[in-house]
Amino acid sequence: MQRSRGFRSRSRKKMTKVERKGRTNPITNRFQKFEEGDLVHIIINPSIQKGQPHSRFHGKTGKIIGKKGKAYLVALKEGNKAKELIVRPDHLKLQN
């Protein structure tokens, strides 16, 4: 039988969270607001599957270029190719 190569394959290390006593997912991450032109880091929250980008983009930095529903359009370059991602705010962190 051929093995599965699904969306979350080969991501065991990336998609694990360190459990910290007394800490849960802060709901404030869901209500973050970003403006067009903001630089954001894509930090995937593995406990929230909705609006999650592919694991290859974990740790990358992109620019907000628009909004699509509750999610944001993030532009970044992977190699020489320009990419546009649709990511929910749970998986984004503003660059300081």
FENQUI-V905018 format. One line per field, one symbol per residue. ss: DSSP state (H for helix, E for strand, - for the rest). phi: phi as a letter, one per 20 degrees, with the letter a starting at -180 (. if undefined). burial: b if it has 24 or more other ideal C-beta (glycine too) atoms within 12 Angstrom, else e. A space follows every 10 residues. Layout:
BEGIN
ss = ???
phi = ???
burial = ???
END
This chain:
BEGIN
ss = ---------- ---------- ------HHHH H-------EE EE-------- ----HHH--- EEEEEEEE-- EEEEEEEE-- EEEEEEE-HH HEEE--
phi = .fffcffdfl cgffeddffd fndcffffff dfdcdfnfec eedfefecef meffffefne dcdfdrccme ededdbddme deccddcfff ddcffe
burial = eeeeeeeeee eeeeeeeeee eeeeeeeeee ebebeeebeb bbbbbbebee bbbebebbeb bbbbbeeeee bbbbbbeeee eeeebbbbbb bbbeee
END
